[in-house]
Amino acid sequence: MDFIRTGLAKSKQPEKAVEELTNCLHKEPRLLLYFASAAYDFKQLSQLFSQQYPNAQIVGVTTTGEIGPQGFSEFSISAQSYAEEFGKVEAVLMTDIVKYPIFDRQKLVHAAKKVGIQVNAKAVEKEGLAFVFPVGLQAGEEKMLSVVNSIFTEDRFPIFGGTAGDDAKFEKTYVSVNGETSSIGGAVIFIKPNVDFYIYKENTFKSTGKKVKITKANAEKRIVYEMDGRPAAEVYANAIGVKRTELEKHWSLYPLGRKFNQDFYNASPFKVLANGATEFYCQVYEGAILEVLEPKDAVMEMEKTIRQFTEHFTELNGVLTCNCILRKLQFQDEKLFPKLNEQLKQLPHLCGFSSYGEQLNKSQLNQTMLLIGFGKLRAE
């Protein structure tokens, strides 16, 4: 079925780029997602898409690299449209995920119920799903996830998303919902699909066998002051075998990991502070024991990912992906895009972006790639 269509535009003029995309997408979609480089005037893009698709739910996100039908791209716009027959969709702009995310809780409840999701259902995992797209650089992702999850009586509601970027400028990121843009908010899309879906998390890291204990931290600010009772940057540098002054050149290949069901949920460092503390892309808690990770072969892992992901479907209509900025930078440095894109372009109607963090259910993750596919699942 023609449920999902995707396009990528590289024209520098917003009007021309939107025109290019409309030639690839549904004429009257139920939902339109677009992921745009910070090189574009984001507010102008938001208005152009709203004018083009007045009856659709429209959500936009700024990026640090886009992902389209042919794989990784840069300084472009990737877009994905979902047909009316795909299911019921309702988008919400959370106006402030930093200070007052709880103020939007009732809007979330209303939107979920509007598409037919029963927030009090015992088997809530069968009720539908949500996409979440927080702004970046505000440390608000965990607060946003907490509020979205709080509207459900039971755990296990499927949530998939990625944090907005700004081409690695680390200045300001944006999201947009139905023409309204924000640099401190977040987009939530509740979906009651008429098709099956499956979420896959790729992790290209393994344990080095070394562990560190977080002995002093401020989880809300995402700052670790001490590991093993000593300045965090010093311990981190020793653990990966480099000088403290060289740490930031190497740590993207050596994130910390929390082991969960034989898999790692990565916590990636963002920067070293003047006092030797380390700021992370996600919350790290005092008392946690984390493993120091090292990379696997990225191309081999991608081959395995595509194989295992597609094997879950007898029919795959389209795929949305969120890929961490640190993975993107690693792939660029190692000149892996051509080989990785050979794998990615096997996925039908692929769309997505490189993000400042990835959201899966109740967790904010780093240095992962999340894939969600829609279609018909293979009977187990």
C-alpha distance (Angstrom), angle and dihedral (degrees) to the residues before:
residue distance angle dihedral
M1 . . .
D2 3.79 . .
F3 3.81 93.9 .
I4 3.83 98.1 133.3
R5 3.80 134.2 34.2
T6 3.80 130.1 -179.2
G7 3.79 138.2 -164.4
L8 3.80 140.9 176.0
A9 3.80 125.1 -151.9
K10 3.80 127.3 -168.3
S11 3.79 100.7 177.9
K12 3.82 110.4 126.2
Q13 3.83 93.1 -142.4
P14 3.83 109.7 83.5
E15 3.82 93.4 -144.7
K16 3.79 91.9 51.5
A17 3.82 92.5 45.1
V18 3.81 92.4 51.8
E19 3.82 89.8 47.5
E20 3.81 90.4 52.3
L21 3.79 90.6 51.2
T22 3.80 95.9 47.6
N23 3.80 88.3 59.8
C24 3.83 88.7 61.5
L25 3.80 100.8 40.0
H26 3.81 137.1 69.6
K27 3.80 114.6 -76.9
E28 3.81 92.9 -131.8
P29 3.81 109.2 16.6
R30 3.76 127.0 -177.4
L31 3.83 90.5 -139.5
L32 3.80 132.9 15.9
L33 3.80 123.2 -167.8
Y34 3.79 122.4 -172.3
F35 3.80 130.3 -178.3
A36 3.79 115.5 -163.3
S37 3.77 137.5 -171.9
A38 3.81 115.7 -117.3
A39 3.82 85.9 -116.4
Y40 3.83 87.2 83.7
D41 3.80 128.3 75.1
F42 3.80 94.7 -107.0
K43 3.80 96.8 -163.6
Q44 3.80 90.2 52.1
L45 3.81 90.5 50.2
S46 3.79 89.8 50.6
Q47 3.80 91.3 54.3
L48 3.80 93.7 44.7
F49 3.80 93.1 52.8
S50 3.82 91.3 45.9
Q51 3.81 90.5 52.8
Q52 3.81 91.7 47.1
Y53 3.82 95.0 48.0
P54 3.84 107.6 29.2
N55 3.81 94.4 164.0
A56 3.82 99.3 45.9
Q57 3.76 133.1 90.5
I58 3.82 102.0 -115.0
V59 3.79 126.2 -164.6
G60 3.80 126.0 177.1
V61 3.80 132.9 -174.1
T62 3.81 133.2 -171.5
T63 3.79 114.5 -126.6
T64 3.78 149.8 -166.1
G65 3.77 93.9 -132.9
E66 3.77 130.8 -15.0
I67 3.80 132.8 -122.3
G68 3.78 119.7 -145.2
P69 3.81 140.1 162.9
Q70 3.82 90.9 -64.2
G71 3.82 95.5 44.9
F72 3.80 129.9 -112.2
S73 3.81 118.8 23.4
E74 3.81 138.3 165.3
F75 3.82 137.8 -146.1
S76 3.79 90.7 13.2
I77 3.82 142.1 102.0
S78 3.79 121.7 -109.3
A79 3.79 117.7 -165.9
Q80 3.79 137.6 -177.5
S81 3.79 128.5 -167.0
Y82 3.79 128.1 -160.7
A83 3.81 119.7 -153.5
E84 3.81 124.7 -123.7
E85 3.82 88.3 -108.4
F86 3.82 91.3 57.8
G87 3.80 92.9 83.1
K88 3.79 143.2 -94.5
V89 3.81 118.8 -39.4
E90 3.81 134.9 -177.4
A91 3.82 125.3 177.5
V92 3.81 126.8 -157.0
L93 3.79 130.8 -169.0
M94 3.79 110.9 -142.6
T95 3.79 99.6 -150.1
D96 3.81 100.3 -151.9
I97 3.82 121.3 13.1
V98 3.82 92.2 172.2
K99 3.82 105.9 58.8
Y100 3.80 108.0 5.2
P101 3.83 112.5 21.9
I102 3.81 90.6 138.6
F103 3.82 89.9 65.5
D104 3.83 89.0 72.8
R105 3.79 95.9 50.7
Q106 3.80 95.0 102.7
K107 3.81 91.1 49.7
L108 3.81 88.0 55.0
V109 3.81 92.5 49.7
H110 3.80 90.8 49.7
A111 3.82 93.1 48.7
A112 3.81 93.5 48.5
K113 3.79 91.9 49.7
K114 3.81 91.8 45.2
V115 3.82 91.1 63.9
G116 3.80 92.5 44.2
I117 3.81 101.5 -99.0
Q118 3.81 111.0 148.6
V119 3.81 103.9 -141.1
N120 3.82 91.9 -165.8
A121 3.80 95.9 49.6
K122 3.80 117.0 131.1
A123 3.82 92.2 -142.3
V124 3.80 92.6 45.1
E125 3.81 91.2 158.3
K126 3.82 87.4 72.3
E127 3.80 95.2 52.1
G128 3.82 98.4 80.3
L129 3.79 134.7 -87.9
A130 3.79 144.8 -96.4
F131 3.78 134.8 -131.0
V132 3.80 114.6 -148.0
F133 3.80 125.4 -166.1
P134 3.84 113.2 179.6
V135 3.78 122.9 -172.7
G136 3.79 113.5 -108.0
L137 3.81 133.9 -123.5
Q138 3.82 92.3 39.0
A139 3.84 100.1 87.4
G140 3.79 87.9 -131.3
E141 3.80 101.9 123.4
E142 3.81 97.3 96.3
K143 3.81 91.6 46.8
M144 3.79 90.6 50.1
L145 3.81 92.4 48.8
S146 3.79 90.8 48.0
V147 3.81 92.4 54.9
V148 3.81 94.1 44.9
N149 3.80 91.4 49.9
S150 3.81 91.6 45.3
I151 3.80 93.1 69.9
F152 3.81 90.6 68.8
T153 3.80 123.7 78.1
E154 3.81 92.1 -148.2
D155 3.81 132.5 41.8
R156 3.82 125.3 -118.6
F157 3.81 100.4 67.6
P158 3.84 104.7 150.8
I159 3.81 113.9 -113.2
F160 3.79 124.8 177.5
G161 3.79 129.1 178.6
G162 3.77 156.1 117.9
T163 3.80 138.1 -128.5
A164 3.80 119.9 -109.7
G165 3.82 118.1 -107.6
D166 3.79 137.2 -164.8
D167 3.82 106.9 -144.2
A168 3.83 90.0 -79.1
K169 3.80 92.7 -64.9
F170 3.82 89.8 121.1
E171 3.80 92.5 -149.4
K172 3.82 111.6 105.6
T173 3.79 135.6 -16.6
Y174 3.80 130.7 -165.0
V175 3.77 143.2 -154.7
S176 3.79 126.9 -170.1
V177 3.80 133.5 -157.8
N178 3.80 120.1 -170.6
G179 3.81 93.6 -26.1
E180 3.81 98.0 -42.5
T181 3.81 115.4 111.2
S182 3.80 130.8 -161.4
S183 3.81 138.7 -177.5
I184 3.83 94.5 -165.7
G185 3.80 101.7 38.2
G186 3.76 140.2 70.5
A187 3.80 139.5 -131.4
V188 3.81 121.5 -123.7
I189 3.81 122.0 -172.9
F190 3.79 119.9 -169.4
I191 3.79 113.8 -157.0
K192 3.80 132.1 -168.8
P193 3.82 98.7 -172.9
N194 3.78 127.6 -161.1
V195 3.81 88.8 -148.5
D196 3.81 135.4 60.2
F197 3.80 122.1 -97.5
Y198 3.78 137.0 -163.3
I199 3.83 130.9 -166.6
Y200 3.81 123.0 -149.8
K201 3.82 128.2 -172.9
E202 3.78 118.3 -155.8
N203 3.80 117.8 -155.9
T204 3.81 116.7 -176.1
F205 3.81 95.5 -173.0
K206 3.80 136.8 90.5
S207 3.79 133.1 -170.4
T208 3.81 120.9 -86.5
G209 3.80 88.0 -156.3
K210 3.81 91.3 -112.2
K211 3.80 121.2 117.8
V212 3.80 135.2 -168.0
K213 3.79 130.6 -164.4
I214 3.79 119.9 -138.8
T215 3.80 103.0 -131.0
K216 3.82 101.0 169.4
A217 3.80 125.5 22.2
N218 3.79 146.5 141.3
A219 3.80 103.0 -138.9
E220 3.80 95.8 -171.5
K221 3.81 92.1 54.9
R222 3.85 90.5 39.3
I223 3.81 91.3 -127.3
V224 3.82 123.9 141.0
Y225 3.79 111.3 -161.6
E226 3.78 99.9 176.9
M227 3.79 139.5 19.9
D228 3.79 119.2 -170.0
G229 3.82 88.2 -3.7
R230 3.83 94.9 -59.8
P231 3.84 134.6 92.1
A232 3.80 107.7 -62.5
A233 3.82 97.7 -129.5
E234 3.81 91.7 50.6
V235 3.81 93.6 51.5
Y236 3.81 92.2 43.2
A237 3.82 92.2 51.6
N238 3.81 91.4 49.1
A239 3.81 91.2 49.0
I240 3.80 93.1 56.9
G241 3.79 95.0 36.8
V242 3.81 102.2 -114.4
K243 3.80 136.2 115.5
R244 3.79 116.7 -89.8
T245 3.82 89.4 -117.4
E246 3.82 90.3 54.0
L247 3.81 95.9 48.1
E248 3.81 98.8 103.1
K249 3.82 91.4 54.1
H250 3.79 92.5 59.6
W251 3.78 111.6 26.8
S252 3.81 97.4 87.3
L253 3.81 86.0 72.5
Y254 3.80 92.2 47.6
P255 3.82 110.6 48.1
L256 3.79 123.2 163.3
G257 3.79 119.1 -105.7
R258 3.78 138.2 -152.9
K259 3.80 109.7 -151.5
F260 3.80 115.1 -133.5
N261 3.81 124.0 168.4
Q262 3.81 93.0 -19.1
D263 3.82 91.0 -51.0
F264 3.80 132.2 97.6
Y265 3.78 126.0 -121.9
N266 3.80 102.3 -157.3
A267 3.80 127.7 -137.7
S268 3.80 109.5 -163.1
P269 3.82 126.2 -161.4
F270 3.80 119.3 -119.4
K271 3.82 104.5 -172.4
V272 3.81 144.8 -24.3
L273 3.80 114.3 -111.3
A274 3.80 124.2 -141.0
N275 3.81 92.9 -102.6
G276 3.81 93.4 56.0
A277 3.80 93.8 -99.4
T278 3.81 119.5 132.8
E279 3.80 126.1 -133.4
F280 3.82 117.2 -149.2
Y281 3.81 136.3 -157.4
C282 3.81 89.8 -120.6
Q283 3.79 139.6 25.3
V284 3.80 117.2 -71.8
Y285 3.79 117.6 -169.1
E286 3.78 130.9 -137.9
G287 3.80 111.3 -108.5
A288 3.81 94.5 26.6
I289 3.79 118.2 135.2
L290 3.80 109.4 -145.2
E291 3.78 132.0 -174.5
V292 3.79 123.2 -128.0
L293 3.80 107.9 -123.6
E294 3.79 134.9 -155.2
P295 3.83 131.0 -162.6
K296 3.77 128.5 -90.4
D297 3.81 122.5 -152.1
A298 3.83 101.7 -66.6
V299 3.82 96.3 -156.0
M300 3.80 93.6 50.1
E301 3.82 90.4 47.3
M302 3.81 91.1 50.9
E303 3.81 91.0 51.1
K304 3.80 89.2 51.7
T305 3.80 91.7 46.1
I306 3.81 94.4 52.3
R307 3.80 91.2 47.2
Q308 3.80 96.4 47.3
F309 3.81 93.8 41.1
T310 3.81 96.2 50.3
E311 3.82 92.6 43.8
H312 3.81 88.3 70.1
F313 3.81 91.1 66.2
T314 3.78 135.8 67.2
E315 3.81 87.2 -173.2
L316 3.82 124.3 20.6
N317 3.82 115.7 -167.2
G318 3.81 100.4 177.9
V319 3.80 145.9 -26.0
L320 3.81 133.9 -135.9
T321 3.81 119.9 -163.7
C322 3.80 139.9 -173.9
N323 3.81 116.7 -162.4
C324 3.81 124.5 -171.8
I325 3.82 118.4 -111.1
L326 3.82 90.5 -128.5
R327 3.81 90.7 58.0
K328 3.80 89.3 48.5
L329 3.82 92.1 51.5
Q330 3.81 90.8 47.3
F331 3.81 91.5 49.9
Q332 3.80 90.2 49.3
D333 3.80 93.4 49.3
E334 3.80 91.2 48.9
K335 3.84 92.6 42.9
L336 3.80 91.6 -125.1
F337 3.81 100.1 140.0
P338 3.85 96.1 98.2
K339 3.82 93.2 52.2
L340 3.81 93.8 41.8
N341 3.80 92.1 47.2
E342 3.81 90.0 54.5
Q343 3.79 85.8 63.1
L344 3.80 98.6 39.2
K345 3.80 95.9 51.1
Q346 3.81 88.6 63.9
L347 3.83 87.3 73.3
P348 3.82 112.7 90.5
H349 3.82 118.8 -119.6
L350 3.80 92.8 -5.3
C351 3.81 118.7 -171.5
G352 3.78 136.4 162.2
F353 3.78 146.8 98.4
S354 3.79 147.4 -113.8
S355 3.78 108.5 -96.2
Y356 3.80 144.0 -164.6
G357 3.82 89.7 -121.4
E358 3.78 139.6 -12.4
Q359 3.82 128.1 -122.3
L360 3.78 123.0 -147.1
N361 3.81 119.0 174.4
K362 3.84 103.3 -56.9
S363 3.81 99.0 -11.1
Q364 3.80 138.3 87.3
L365 3.82 107.7 -145.4
N366 3.80 137.4 -171.5
Q367 3.80 135.9 -152.2
T368 3.77 94.2 15.6
M369 3.77 135.7 113.8
L370 3.79 116.8 -135.6
L371 3.80 121.5 -159.6
I372 3.79 127.0 -170.4
G373 3.78 119.3 -172.8
F374 3.80 129.4 -168.5
G375 3.79 125.6 -155.2
K376 3.80 136.1 72.0
L377 3.80 117.9 -27.4
R378 3.76 122.0 -138.7
A379 3.80 113.1 -109.0
E380 3.79 111.1 -106.7
